[in-house]
Amino acid sequence: MRANIGRHTAVSQAARDKQEVILDFAINYRAEQENMELKALFERLDKRLEYEHKR
């Protein structure tokens, strides 16, 4: 019985570790998307400011 409890704990830990890796990947992926969106926004704003400055 004890062997099964230890095995179950190891399996549960492995499942939690896998979930954590997937969650970390999802968070990092979304953060990178947001970074790219902000970069594009800042580039557009920069072009607008340059245009307004030249007028």
mmCIF entry with sequence, helices, sheets and N, C-alpha, C, O atoms, coordinates in Angstrom:
data_MODEL
# 
_entry.id   MODEL 
# 
_entity.id                         1 
_entity.type                       polymer 
_entity.pdbx_number_of_molecules   1 
# 
_entity_poly.entity_id                      1 
_entity_poly.type                           'polypeptide(L)' 
_entity_poly.nstd_linkage                   no 
_entity_poly.nstd_monomer                   no 
_entity_poly.pdbx_seq_one_letter_code       MRANIGRHTAVSQAARDKQEVILDFAINYRAEQENMELKALFERLDKRLEYEHKR 
_entity_poly.pdbx_seq_one_letter_code_can   MRANIGRHTAVSQAARDKQEVILDFAINYRAEQENMELKALFERLDKRLEYEHKR 
_entity_poly.pdbx_strand_id                 A 
# 
loop_
_entity_poly_seq.entity_id 
_entity_poly_seq.num 
_entity_poly_seq.mon_id 
_entity_poly_seq.hetero 
1 1  MET n 
1 2  ARG n 
1 3  ALA n 
1 4  ASN n 
1 5  ILE n 
1 6  GLY n 
1 7  ARG n 
1 8  HIS n 
1 9  THR n 
1 10 ALA n 
1 11 VAL n 
1 12 SER n 
1 13 GLN n 
1 14 ALA n 
1 15 ALA n 
1 16 ARG n 
1 17 ASP n 
1 18 LYS n 
1 19 GLN n 
1 20 GLU n 
1 21 VAL n 
1 22 ILE n 
1 23 LEU n 
1 24 ASP n 
1 25 PHE n 
1 26 ALA n 
1 27 ILE n 
1 28 ASN n 
1 29 TYR n 
1 30 ARG n 
1 31 ALA n 
1 32 GLU n 
1 33 GLN n 
1 34 GLU n 
1 35 ASN n 
1 36 MET n 
1 37 GLU n 
1 38 LEU n 
1 39 LYS n 
1 40 ALA n 
1 41 LEU n 
1 42 PHE n 
1 43 GLU n 
1 44 ARG n 
1 45 LEU n 
1 46 ASP n 
1 47 LYS n 
1 48 ARG n 
1 49 LEU n 
1 50 GLU n 
1 51 TYR n 
1 52 GLU n 
1 53 HIS n 
1 54 LYS n 
1 55 ARG n 
# 
_struct_asym.id          A 
_struct_asym.entity_id   1 
# 
_struct_conf.conf_type_id            HELX_P 
_struct_conf.id                      HELX_P1 
_struct_conf.pdbx_PDB_helix_id       AA1 
_struct_conf.beg_label_comp_id       ARG 
_struct_conf.beg_label_asym_id       A 
_struct_conf.beg_label_seq_id        2 
_struct_conf.pdbx_beg_PDB_ins_code   ? 
_struct_conf.end_label_comp_id       LYS 
_struct_conf.end_label_asym_id       A 
_struct_conf.end_label_seq_id        54 
_struct_conf.pdbx_end_PDB_ins_code   ? 
_struct_conf.beg_auth_comp_id        ARG 
_struct_conf.beg_auth_asym_id        A 
_struct_conf.beg_auth_seq_id         2 
_struct_conf.end_auth_comp_id        LYS 
_struct_conf.end_auth_asym_id        A 
_struct_conf.end_auth_seq_id         54 
_struct_conf.pdbx_PDB_helix_class    1 
_struct_conf.details                 ? 
_struct_conf.pdbx_PDB_helix_length   53 
# 
_struct_conf_type.id          HELX_P 
_struct_conf_type.criteria    ? 
_struct_conf_type.reference   ? 
# 
loop_
_atom_site.group_PDB 
_atom_site.id 
_atom_site.type_symbol 
_atom_site.label_atom_id 
_atom_site.label_alt_id 
_atom_site.label_comp_id 
_atom_site.label_asym_id 
_atom_site.label_entity_id 
_atom_site.label_seq_id 
_atom_site.pdbx_PDB_ins_code 
_atom_site.Cartn_x 
_atom_site.Cartn_y 
_atom_site.Cartn_z 
_atom_site.occupancy 
_atom_site.B_iso_or_equiv 
_atom_site.pdbx_formal_charge 
_atom_site.auth_seq_id 
_atom_site.auth_comp_id 
_atom_site.auth_asym_id 
_atom_site.auth_atom_id 
_atom_site.pdbx_PDB_model_num 
ATOM 1   N N  . MET A 1 1  ? 0.822 -1.188 0.000   1.00 0.00 ? 1  MET A N  1 
ATOM 2   C CA . MET A 1 1  ? 0.000 0.000  0.000   1.00 0.00 ? 1  MET A CA 1 
ATOM 3   C C  . MET A 1 1  ? 0.870 1.258  0.000   1.00 0.00 ? 1  MET A C  1 
ATOM 4   O O  . MET A 1 1  ? 0.598 2.194  -0.751  1.00 0.00 ? 1  MET A O  1 
ATOM 5   N N  . ARG A 1 2  ? 1.916 1.289  0.835   1.00 0.00 ? 2  ARG A N  1 
ATOM 6   C CA . ARG A 1 2  ? 2.785 2.459  0.872   1.00 0.00 ? 2  ARG A CA 1 
ATOM 7   C C  . ARG A 1 2  ? 3.439 2.745  -0.476  1.00 0.00 ? 2  ARG A C  1 
ATOM 8   O O  . ARG A 1 2  ? 3.601 3.905  -0.855  1.00 0.00 ? 2  ARG A O  1 
ATOM 9   N N  . ALA A 1 3  ? 3.805 1.718  -1.183  1.00 0.00 ? 3  ALA A N  1 
ATOM 10  C CA . ALA A 1 3  ? 4.431 1.896  -2.493  1.00 0.00 ? 3  ALA A CA 1 
ATOM 11  C C  . ALA A 1 3  ? 3.476 2.612  -3.438  1.00 0.00 ? 3  ALA A C  1 
ATOM 12  O O  . ALA A 1 3  ? 3.892 3.471  -4.216  1.00 0.00 ? 3  ALA A O  1 
ATOM 13  N N  . ASN A 1 4  ? 2.210 2.263  -3.371  1.00 0.00 ? 4  ASN A N  1 
ATOM 14  C CA . ASN A 1 4  ? 1.213 2.923  -4.211  1.00 0.00 ? 4  ASN A CA 1 
ATOM 15  C C  . ASN A 1 4  ? 1.043 4.390  -3.837  1.00 0.00 ? 4  ASN A C  1 
ATOM 16  O O  . ASN A 1 4  ? 0.873 5.238  -4.713  1.00 0.00 ? 4  ASN A O  1 
ATOM 17  N N  . ILE A 1 5  ? 1.086 4.690  -2.563  1.00 0.00 ? 5  ILE A N  1 
ATOM 18  C CA . ILE A 1 5  ? 0.961 6.085  -2.119  1.00 0.00 ? 5  ILE A CA 1 
ATOM 19  C C  . ILE A 1 5  ? 2.143 6.893  -2.635  1.00 0.00 ? 5  ILE A C  1 
ATOM 20  O O  . ILE A 1 5  ? 1.963 8.003  -3.135  1.00 0.00 ? 5  ILE A O  1 
ATOM 21  N N  . GLY A 1 6  ? 3.333 6.355  -2.519  1.00 0.00 ? 6  GLY A N  1 
ATOM 22  C CA . GLY A 1 6  ? 4.519 7.044  -3.025  1.00 0.00 ? 6  GLY A CA 1 
ATOM 23  C C  . GLY A 1 6  ? 4.461 7.239  -4.530  1.00 0.00 ? 6  GLY A C  1 
ATOM 24  O O  . GLY A 1 6  ? 4.831 8.295  -5.042  1.00 0.00 ? 6  GLY A O  1 
ATOM 25  N N  . ARG A 1 7  ? 4.000 6.226  -5.230  1.00 0.00 ? 7  ARG A N  1 
ATOM 26  C CA . ARG A 1 7  ? 3.890 6.313  -6.686  1.00 0.00 ? 7  ARG A CA 1 
ATOM 27  C C  . ARG A 1 7  ? 2.844 7.355  -7.078  1.00 0.00 ? 7  ARG A C  1 
ATOM 28  O O  . ARG A 1 7  ? 3.056 8.145  -7.998  1.00 0.00 ? 7  ARG A O  1 
ATOM 29  N N  . HIS A 1 8  ? 1.713 7.348  -6.370  1.00 0.00 ? 8  HIS A N  1 
ATOM 30  C CA . HIS A 1 8  ? 0.646 8.304  -6.636  1.00 0.00 ? 8  HIS A CA 1 
ATOM 31  C C  . HIS A 1 8  ? 1.154 9.732  -6.418  1.00 0.00 ? 8  HIS A C  1 
ATOM 32  O O  . HIS A 1 8  ? 0.863 10.630 -7.208  1.00 0.00 ? 8  HIS A O  1 
ATOM 33  N N  . THR A 1 9  ? 1.908 9.927  -5.348  1.00 0.00 ? 9  THR A N  1 
ATOM 34  C CA . THR A 1 9  ? 2.471 11.247 -5.058  1.00 0.00 ? 9  THR A CA 1 
ATOM 35  C C  . THR A 1 9  ? 3.415 11.682 -6.171  1.00 0.00 ? 9  THR A C  1 
ATOM 36  O O  . THR A 1 9  ? 3.385 12.836 -6.597  1.00 0.00 ? 9  THR A O  1 
ATOM 37  N N  . ALA A 1 10 ? 4.246 10.766 -6.641  1.00 0.00 ? 10 ALA A N  1 
ATOM 38  C CA . ALA A 1 10 ? 5.183 11.089 -7.723  1.00 0.00 ? 10 ALA A CA 1 
ATOM 39  C C  . ALA A 1 10 ? 4.437 11.435 -9.002  1.00 0.00 ? 10 ALA A C  1 
ATOM 40  O O  . ALA A 1 10 ? 4.809 12.369 -9.712  1.00 0.00 ? 10 ALA A O  1 
ATOM 41  N N  . VAL A 1 11 ? 3.383 10.679 -9.294  1.00 0.00 ? 11 VAL A N  1 
ATOM 42  C CA . VAL A 1 11 ? 2.580 10.952 -10.495 1.00 0.00 ? 11 VAL A CA 1 
ATOM 43  C C  . VAL A 1 11 ? 1.893 12.301 -10.350 1.00 0.00 ? 11 VAL A C  1 
ATOM 44  O O  . VAL A 1 11 ? 1.875 13.091 -11.294 1.00 0.00 ? 11 VAL A O  1 
ATOM 45  N N  . SER A 1 12 ? 1.326 12.572 -9.173  1.00 0.00 ? 12 SER A N  1 
ATOM 46  C CA . SER A 1 12 ? 0.666 13.852 -8.936  1.00 0.00 ? 12 SER A CA 1 
ATOM 47  C C  . SER A 1 12 ? 1.652 15.007 -9.090  1.00 0.00 ? 12 SER A C  1 
ATOM 48  O O  . SER A 1 12 ? 1.327 16.039 -9.677  1.00 0.00 ? 12 SER A O  1 
ATOM 49  N N  . GLN A 1 13 ? 2.853 14.822 -8.560  1.00 0.00 ? 13 GLN A N  1 
ATOM 50  C CA . GLN A 1 13 ? 3.872 15.873 -8.681  1.00 0.00 ? 13 GLN A CA 1 
ATOM 51  C C  . GLN A 1 13 ? 4.254 16.069 -10.136 1.00 0.00 ? 13 GLN A C  1 
ATOM 52  O O  . GLN A 1 13 ? 4.425 17.203 -10.583 1.00 0.00 ? 13 GLN A O  1 
ATOM 53  N N  . ALA A 1 14 ? 4.390 14.986 -10.878 1.00 0.00 ? 14 ALA A N  1 
ATOM 54  C CA . ALA A 1 14 ? 4.727 15.092 -12.299 1.00 0.00 ? 14 ALA A CA 1 
ATOM 55  C C  . ALA A 1 14 ? 3.622 15.829 -13.049 1.00 0.00 ? 14 ALA A C  1 
ATOM 56  O O  . ALA A 1 14 ? 3.902 16.651 -13.921 1.00 0.00 ? 14 ALA A O  1 
ATOM 57  N N  . ALA A 1 15 ? 2.373 15.538 -12.713 1.00 0.00 ? 15 ALA A N  1 
ATOM 58  C CA . ALA A 1 15 ? 1.251 16.226 -13.358 1.00 0.00 ? 15 ALA A CA 1 
ATOM 59  C C  . ALA A 1 15 ? 1.269 17.710 -13.024 1.00 0.00 ? 15 ALA A C  1 
ATOM 60  O O  . ALA A 1 15 ? 1.033 18.543 -13.899 1.00 0.00 ? 15 ALA A O  1 
ATOM 61  N N  . ARG A 1 16 ? 1.545 18.050 -11.773 1.00 0.00 ? 16 ARG A N  1 
ATOM 62  C CA . ARG A 1 16 ? 1.627 19.466 -11.372 1.00 0.00 ? 16 ARG A CA 1 
ATOM 63  C C  . ARG A 1 16 ? 2.788 20.152 -12.081 1.00 0.00 ? 16 ARG A C  1 
ATOM 64  O O  . ARG A 1 16 ? 2.656 21.289 -12.533 1.00 0.00 ? 16 ARG A O  1 
ATOM 65  N N  . ASP A 1 17 ? 3.914 19.470 -12.180 1.00 0.00 ? 17 ASP A N  1 
ATOM 66  C CA . ASP A 1 17 ? 5.071 20.041 -12.874 1.00 0.00 ? 17 ASP A CA 1 
ATOM 67  C C  . ASP A 1 17 ? 4.742 20.305 -14.335 1.00 0.00 ? 17 ASP A C  1 
ATOM 68  O O  . ASP A 1 17 ? 5.102 21.348 -14.882 1.00 0.00 ? 17 ASP A O  1 
ATOM 69  N N  . LYS A 1 18 ? 4.057 19.355 -14.965 1.00 0.00 ? 18 LYS A N  1 
ATOM 70  C CA . LYS A 1 18 ? 3.688 19.529 -16.368 1.00 0.00 ? 18 LYS A CA 1 
ATOM 71  C C  . LYS A 1 18 ? 2.727 20.700 -16.525 1.00 0.00 ? 18 LYS A C  1 
ATOM 72  O O  . LYS A 1 18 ? 2.870 21.502 -17.448 1.00 0.00 ? 18 LYS A O  1 
ATOM 73  N N  . GLN A 1 19 ? 1.751 20.804 -15.631 1.00 0.00 ? 19 GLN A N  1 
ATOM 74  C CA . GLN A 1 19 ? 0.814 21.927 -15.680 1.00 0.00 ? 19 GLN A CA 1 
ATOM 75  C C  . GLN A 1 19 ? 1.543 23.248 -15.496 1.00 0.00 ? 19 GLN A C  1 
ATOM 76  O O  . GLN A 1 19 ? 1.226 24.233 -16.163 1.00 0.00 ? 19 GLN A O  1 
ATOM 77  N N  . GLU A 1 20 ? 2.514 23.274 -14.596 1.00 0.00 ? 20 GLU A N  1 
ATOM 78  C CA . GLU A 1 20 ? 3.272 24.496 -14.348 1.00 0.00 ? 20 GLU A CA 1 
ATOM 79  C C  . GLU A 1 20 ? 4.065 24.909 -15.595 1.00 0.00 ? 20 GLU A C  1 
ATOM 80  O O  . GLU A 1 20 ? 4.126 26.090 -15.937 1.00 0.00 ? 20 GLU A O  1 
ATOM 81  N N  . VAL A 1 21 ? 4.666 23.929 -16.263 1.00 0.00 ? 21 VAL A N  1 
ATOM 82  C CA . VAL A 1 21 ? 5.421 24.220 -17.488 1.00 0.00 ? 21 VAL A CA 1 
ATOM 83  C C  . VAL A 1 21 ? 4.496 24.782 -18.560 1.00 0.00 ? 21 VAL A C  1 
ATOM 84  O O  . VAL A 1 21 ? 4.839 25.748 -19.241 1.00 0.00 ? 21 VAL A O  1 
ATOM 85  N N  . ILE A 1 22 ? 3.323 24.173 -18.706 1.00 0.00 ? 22 ILE A N  1 
ATOM 86  C CA . ILE A 1 22 ? 2.362 24.650 -19.707 1.00 0.00 ? 22 ILE A CA 1 
ATOM 87  C C  . ILE A 1 22 ? 1.883 26.054 -19.363 1.00 0.00 ? 22 ILE A C  1 
ATOM 88  O O  . ILE A 1 22 ? 1.786 26.909 -20.243 1.00 0.00 ? 22 ILE A O  1 
ATOM 89  N N  . LEU A 1 23 ? 1.585 26.296 -18.103 1.00 0.00 ? 23 LEU A N  1 
ATOM 90  C CA . LEU A 1 23 ? 1.142 27.617 -17.670 1.00 0.00 ? 23 LEU A CA 1 
ATOM 91  C C  . LEU A 1 23 ? 2.239 28.657 -17.883 1.00 0.00 ? 23 LEU A C  1 
ATOM 92  O O  . LEU A 1 23 ? 1.963 29.756 -18.365 1.00 0.00 ? 23 LEU A O  1 
ATOM 93  N N  . ASP A 1 24 ? 3.468 28.323 -17.531 1.00 0.00 ? 24 ASP A N  1 
ATOM 94  C CA . ASP A 1 24 ? 4.589 29.239 -17.757 1.00 0.00 ? 24 ASP A CA 1 
ATOM 95  C C  . ASP A 1 24 ? 4.733 29.572 -19.237 1.00 0.00 ? 24 ASP A C  1 
ATOM 96  O O  . ASP A 1 24 ? 4.953 30.728 -19.599 1.00 0.00 ? 24 ASP A O  1 
ATOM 97  N N  . PHE A 1 25 ? 4.611 28.564 -20.089 1.00 0.00 ? 25 PHE A N  1 
ATOM 98  C CA . PHE A 1 25 ? 4.706 28.793 -21.532 1.00 0.00 ? 25 PHE A CA 1 
ATOM 99  C C  . PHE A 1 25 ? 3.600 29.732 -21.991 1.00 0.00 ? 25 PHE A C  1 
ATOM 100 O O  . PHE A 1 25 ? 3.855 30.664 -22.754 1.00 0.00 ? 25 PHE A O  1 
ATOM 101 N N  . ALA A 1 26 ? 2.376 29.496 -21.536 1.00 0.00 ? 26 ALA A N  1 
ATOM 102 C CA . ALA A 1 26 ? 1.239 30.327 -21.940 1.00 0.00 ? 26 ALA A CA 1 
ATOM 103 C C  . ALA A 1 26 ? 1.427 31.771 -21.483 1.00 0.00 ? 26 ALA A C  1 
ATOM 104 O O  . ALA A 1 26 ? 1.150 32.705 -22.235 1.00 0.00 ? 26 ALA A O  1 
ATOM 105 N N  . ILE A 1 27 ? 1.892 31.948 -20.265 1.00 0.00 ? 27 ILE A N  1 
ATOM 106 C CA . ILE A 1 27 ? 2.124 33.301 -19.737 1.00 0.00 ? 27 ILE A CA 1 
ATOM 107 C C  . ILE A 1 27 ? 3.211 34.003 -20.545 1.00 0.00 ? 27 ILE A C  1 
ATOM 108 O O  . ILE A 1 27 ? 3.051 35.161 -20.931 1.00 0.00 ? 27 ILE A O  1 
ATOM 109 N N  . ASN A 1 28 ? 4.309 33.309 -20.798 1.00 0.00 ? 28 ASN A N  1 
ATOM 110 C CA . ASN A 1 28 ? 5.404 33.906 -21.569 1.00 0.00 ? 28 ASN A CA 1 
ATOM 111 C C  . ASN A 1 28 ? 4.990 34.216 -22.996 1.00 0.00 ? 28 ASN A C  1 
ATOM 112 O O  . ASN A 1 28 ? 5.391 35.239 -23.550 1.00 0.00 ? 28 ASN A O  1 
ATOM 113 N N  . TYR A 1 29 ? 4.184 33.338 -23.600 1.00 0.00 ? 29 TYR A N  1 
ATOM 114 C CA . TYR A 1 29 ? 3.710 33.550 -24.959 1.00 0.00 ? 29 TYR A CA 1 
ATOM 115 C C  . TYR A 1 29 ? 2.844 34.798 -25.020 1.00 0.00 ? 29 TYR A C  1 
ATOM 116 O O  . TYR A 1 29 ? 3.019 35.633 -25.907 1.00 0.00 ? 29 TYR A O  1 
ATOM 117 N N  . ARG A 1 30 ? 1.913 34.931 -24.086 1.00 0.00 ? 30 ARG A N  1 
ATOM 118 C CA . ARG A 1 30 ? 1.033 36.110 -24.062 1.00 0.00 ? 30 ARG A CA 1 
ATOM 119 C C  . ARG A 1 30 ? 1.831 37.371 -23.775 1.00 0.00 ? 30 ARG A C  1 
ATOM 120 O O  . ARG A 1 30 ? 1.563 38.412 -24.375 1.00 0.00 ? 30 ARG A O  1 
ATOM 121 N N  . ALA A 1 31 ? 2.789 37.309 -22.887 1.00 0.00 ? 31 ALA A N  1 
ATOM 122 C CA . ALA A 1 31 ? 3.613 38.475 -22.586 1.00 0.00 ? 31 ALA A CA 1 
ATOM 123 C C  . ALA A 1 31 ? 4.393 38.912 -23.826 1.00 0.00 ? 31 ALA A C  1 
ATOM 124 O O  . ALA A 1 31 ? 4.528 40.108 -24.084 1.00 0.00 ? 31 ALA A O  1 
ATOM 125 N N  . GLU A 1 32 ? 4.899 37.957 -24.588 1.00 0.00 ? 32 GLU A N  1 
ATOM 126 C CA . GLU A 1 32 ? 5.623 38.291 -25.815 1.00 0.00 ? 32 GLU A CA 1 
ATOM 127 C C  . GLU A 1 32 ? 4.689 38.930 -26.835 1.00 0.00 ? 32 GLU A C  1 
ATOM 128 O O  . GLU A 1 32 ? 5.078 39.871 -27.527 1.00 0.00 ? 32 GLU A O  1 
ATOM 129 N N  . GLN A 1 33 ? 3.465 38.430 -26.932 1.00 0.00 ? 33 GLN A N  1 
ATOM 130 C CA . GLN A 1 33 ? 2.480 39.043 -27.831 1.00 0.00 ? 33 GLN A CA 1 
ATOM 131 C C  . GLN A 1 33 ? 2.221 40.492 -27.428 1.00 0.00 ? 33 GLN A C  1 
ATOM 132 O O  . GLN A 1 33 ? 2.192 41.381 -28.279 1.00 0.00 ? 33 GLN A O  1 
ATOM 133 N N  . GLU A 1 34 ? 2.035 40.723 -26.143 1.00 0.00 ? 34 GLU A N  1 
ATOM 134 C CA . GLU A 1 34 ? 1.799 42.075 -25.649 1.00 0.00 ? 34 GLU A CA 1 
ATOM 135 C C  . GLU A 1 34 ? 2.995 42.971 -25.932 1.00 0.00 ? 34 GLU A C  1 
ATOM 136 O O  . GLU A 1 34 ? 2.821 44.131 -26.306 1.00 0.00 ? 34 GLU A O  1 
ATOM 137 N N  . ASN A 1 35 ? 4.207 42.451 -25.759 1.00 0.00 ? 35 ASN A N  1 
ATOM 138 C CA . ASN A 1 35 ? 5.409 43.231 -26.051 1.00 0.00 ? 35 ASN A CA 1 
ATOM 139 C C  . ASN A 1 35 ? 5.459 43.636 -27.514 1.00 0.00 ? 35 ASN A C  1 
ATOM 140 O O  . ASN A 1 35 ? 5.802 44.774 -27.834 1.00 0.00 ? 35 ASN A O  1 
ATOM 141 N N  . MET A 1 36 ? 5.116 42.708 -28.408 1.00 0.00 ? 36 MET A N  1 
ATOM 142 C CA . MET A 1 36 ? 5.132 43.022 -29.836 1.00 0.00 ? 36 MET A CA 1 
ATOM 143 C C  . MET A 1 36 ? 4.053 44.051 -30.180 1.00 0.00 ? 36 MET A C  1 
ATOM 144 O O  . MET A 1 36 ? 4.279 44.936 -31.005 1.00 0.00 ? 36 MET A O  1 
ATOM 145 N N  . GLU A 1 37 ? 2.877 43.934 -29.547 1.00 0.00 ? 37 GLU A N  1 
ATOM 146 C CA . GLU A 1 37 ? 1.808 44.906 -29.777 1.00 0.00 ? 37 GLU A CA 1 
ATOM 147 C C  . GLU A 1 37 ? 2.230 46.289 -29.307 1.00 0.00 ? 37 GLU A C  1 
ATOM 148 O O  . GLU A 1 37 ? 2.003 47.280 -30.002 1.00 0.00 ? 37 GLU A O  1 
ATOM 149 N N  . LEU A 1 38 ? 2.843 46.359 -28.133 1.00 0.00 ? 38 LEU A N  1 
ATOM 150 C CA . LEU A 1 38 ? 3.309 47.648 -27.621 1.00 0.00 ? 38 LEU A CA 1 
ATOM 151 C C  . LEU A 1 38 ? 4.409 48.238 -28.502 1.00 0.00 ? 38 LEU A C  1 
ATOM 152 O O  . LEU A 1 38 ? 4.437 49.445 -28.741 1.00 0.00 ? 38 LEU A O  1 
ATOM 153 N N  . LYS A 1 39 ? 5.301 47.398 -28.976 1.00 0.00 ? 39 LYS A N  1 
ATOM 154 C CA . LYS A 1 39 ? 6.368 47.873 -29.851 1.00 0.00 ? 39 LYS A CA 1 
ATOM 155 C C  . LYS A 1 39 ? 5.776 48.489 -31.120 1.00 0.00 ? 39 LYS A C  1 
ATOM 156 O O  . LYS A 1 39 ? 6.203 49.556 -31.560 1.00 0.00 ? 39 LYS A O  1 
ATOM 157 N N  . ALA A 1 40 ? 4.791 47.807 -31.702 1.00 0.00 ? 40 ALA A N  1 
ATOM 158 C CA . ALA A 1 40 ? 4.146 48.327 -32.911 1.00 0.00 ? 40 ALA A CA 1 
ATOM 159 C C  . ALA A 1 40 ? 3.437 49.648 -32.608 1.00 0.00 ? 40 ALA A C  1 
ATOM 160 O O  . ALA A 1 40 ? 3.491 50.579 -33.412 1.00 0.00 ? 40 ALA A O  1 
ATOM 161 N N  . LEU A 1 41 ? 2.781 49.733 -31.468 1.00 0.00 ? 41 LEU A N  1 
ATOM 162 C CA . LEU A 1 41 ? 2.104 50.962 -31.071 1.00 0.00 ? 41 LEU A CA 1 
ATOM 163 C C  . LEU A 1 41 ? 3.103 52.103 -30.912 1.00 0.00 ? 41 LEU A C  1 
ATOM 164 O O  . LEU A 1 41 ? 2.873 53.203 -31.414 1.00 0.00 ? 41 LEU A O  1 
ATOM 165 N N  . PHE A 1 42 ? 4.200 51.851 -30.224 1.00 0.00 ? 42 PHE A N  1 
ATOM 166 C CA . PHE A 1 42 ? 5.207 52.892 -30.028 1.00 0.00 ? 42 PHE A CA 1 
ATOM 167 C C  . PHE A 1 42 ? 5.833 53.327 -31.353 1.00 0.00 ? 42 PHE A C  1 
ATOM 168 O O  . PHE A 1 42 ? 6.137 54.505 -31.537 1.00 0.00 ? 42 PHE A O  1 
ATOM 169 N N  . GLU A 1 43 ? 6.023 52.399 -32.259 1.00 0.00 ? 43 GLU A N  1 
ATOM 170 C CA . GLU A 1 43 ? 6.568 52.761 -33.568 1.00 0.00 ? 43 GLU A CA 1 
ATOM 171 C C  . GLU A 1 43 ? 5.592 53.660 -34.320 1.00 0.00 ? 43 GLU A C  1 
ATOM 172 O O  . GLU A 1 43 ? 6.014 54.627 -34.955 1.00 0.00 ? 43 GLU A O  1 
ATOM 173 N N  . ARG A 1 44 ? 4.293 53.357 -34.259 1.00 0.00 ? 44 ARG A N  1 
ATOM 174 C CA . ARG A 1 44 ? 3.295 54.207 -34.911 1.00 0.00 ? 44 ARG A CA 1 
ATOM 175 C C  . ARG A 1 44 ? 3.254 55.586 -34.265 1.00 0.00 ? 44 ARG A C  1 
ATOM 176 O O  . ARG A 1 44 ? 3.168 56.599 -34.959 1.00 0.00 ? 44 ARG A O  1 
ATOM 177 N N  . LEU A 1 45 ? 3.315 55.625 -32.941 1.00 0.00 ? 45 LEU A N  1 
ATOM 178 C CA . LEU A 1 45 ? 3.317 56.909 -32.247 1.00 0.00 ? 45 LEU A CA 1 
ATOM 179 C C  . LEU A 1 45 ? 4.557 57.722 -32.597 1.00 0.00 ? 45 LEU A C  1 
ATOM 180 O O  . LEU A 1 45 ? 4.481 58.937 -32.781 1.00 0.00 ? 45 LEU A O  1 
ATOM 181 N N  . ASP A 1 46 ? 5.686 57.052 -32.686 1.00 0.00 ? 46 ASP A N  1 
ATOM 182 C CA . ASP A 1 46 ? 6.927 57.732 -33.038 1.00 0.00 ? 46 ASP A CA 1 
ATOM 183 C C  . ASP A 1 46 ? 6.830 58.357 -34.434 1.00 0.00 ? 46 ASP A C  1 
ATOM 184 O O  . ASP A 1 46 ? 7.251 59.495 -34.642 1.00 0.00 ? 46 ASP A O  1 
ATOM 185 N N  . LYS A 1 47 ? 6.275 57.609 -35.380 1.00 0.00 ? 47 LYS A N  1 
ATOM 186 C CA . LYS A 1 47 ? 6.105 58.140 -36.736 1.00 0.00 ? 47 LYS A CA 1 
ATOM 187 C C  . LYS A 1 47 ? 5.158 59.331 -36.736 1.00 0.00 ? 47 LYS A C  1 
ATOM 188 O O  . LYS A 1 47 ? 5.384 60.318 -37.436 1.00 0.00 ? 47 LYS A O  1 
ATOM 189 N N  . ARG A 1 48 ? 4.093 59.229 -35.942 1.00 0.00 ? 48 ARG A N  1 
ATOM 190 C CA . ARG A 1 48 ? 3.150 60.339 -35.856 1.00 0.00 ? 48 ARG A CA 1 
ATOM 191 C C  . ARG A 1 48 ? 3.798 61.597 -35.273 1.00 0.00 ? 48 ARG A C  1 
ATOM 192 O O  . ARG A 1 48 ? 3.575 62.709 -35.753 1.00 0.00 ? 48 ARG A O  1 
ATOM 193 N N  . LEU A 1 49 ? 4.599 61.398 -34.236 1.00 0.00 ? 49 LEU A N  1 
ATOM 194 C CA . LEU A 1 49 ? 5.290 62.534 -33.627 1.00 0.00 ? 49 LEU A CA 1 
ATOM 195 C C  . LEU A 1 49 ? 6.286 63.165 -34.602 1.00 0.00 ? 49 LEU A C  1 
ATOM 196 O O  . LEU A 1 49 ? 6.402 64.388 -34.675 1.00 0.00 ? 49 LEU A O  1 
ATOM 197 N N  . GLU A 1 50 ? 6.997 62.330 -35.343 1.00 0.00 ? 50 GLU A N  1 
ATOM 198 C CA . GLU A 1 50 ? 7.925 62.852 -36.346 1.00 0.00 ? 50 GLU A CA 1 
ATOM 199 C C  . GLU A 1 50 ? 7.175 63.654 -37.406 1.00 0.00 ? 50 GLU A C  1 
ATOM 200 O O  . GLU A 1 50 ? 7.628 64.725 -37.810 1.00 0.00 ? 50 GLU A O  1 
ATOM 201 N N  . TYR A 1 51 ? 6.048 63.149 -37.851 1.00 0.00 ? 51 TYR A N  1 
ATOM 202 C CA . TYR A 1 51 ? 5.236 63.836 -38.853 1.00 0.00 ? 51 TYR A CA 1 
ATOM 203 C C  . TYR A 1 51 ? 4.747 65.179 -38.307 1.00 0.00 ? 51 TYR A C  1 
ATOM 204 O O  . TYR A 1 51 ? 4.835 66.197 -38.993 1.00 0.00 ? 51 TYR A O  1 
ATOM 205 N N  . GLU A 1 52 ? 4.235 65.185 -37.081 1.00 0.00 ? 52 GLU A N  1 
ATOM 206 C CA . GLU A 1 52 ? 3.740 66.417 -36.477 1.00 0.00 ? 52 GLU A CA 1 
ATOM 207 C C  . GLU A 1 52 ? 4.877 67.422 -36.255 1.00 0.00 ? 52 GLU A C  1 
ATOM 208 O O  . GLU A 1 52 ? 4.685 68.628 -36.407 1.00 0.00 ? 52 GLU A O  1 
ATOM 209 N N  . HIS A 1 53 ? 6.035 66.925 -35.903 1.00 0.00 ? 53 HIS A N  1 
ATOM 210 C CA . HIS A 1 53 ? 7.182 67.797 -35.661 1.00 0.00 ? 53 HIS A CA 1 
ATOM 211 C C  . HIS A 1 53 ? 7.653 68.475 -36.954 1.00 0.00 ? 53 HIS A C  1 
ATOM 212 O O  . HIS A 1 53 ? 8.115 69.615 -36.920 1.00 0.00 ? 53 HIS A O  1 
ATOM 213 N N  . LYS A 1 54 ? 7.539 67.789 -38.079 1.00 0.00 ? 54 LYS A N  1 
ATOM 214 C CA . LYS A 1 54 ? 7.989 68.325 -39.362 1.00 0.00 ? 54 LYS A CA 1 
ATOM 215 C C  . LYS A 1 54 ? 7.036 69.357 -39.926 1.00 0.00 ? 54 LYS A C  1 
ATOM 216 O O  . LYS A 1 54 ? 7.418 70.139 -40.796 1.00 0.00 ? 54 LYS A O  1 
ATOM 217 N N  . ARG A 1 55 ? 5.798 69.374 -39.447 1.00 0.00 ? 55 ARG A N  1 
ATOM 218 C CA . ARG A 1 55 ? 4.798 70.319 -39.987 1.00 0.00 ? 55 ARG A CA 1 
ATOM 219 C C  . ARG A 1 55 ? 5.044 71.711 -39.593 1.00 0.00 ? 55 ARG A C  1 
ATOM 220 O O  . ARG A 1 55 ? 4.286 72.603 -39.974 1.00 0.00 ? 55 ARG A O  1 
# 
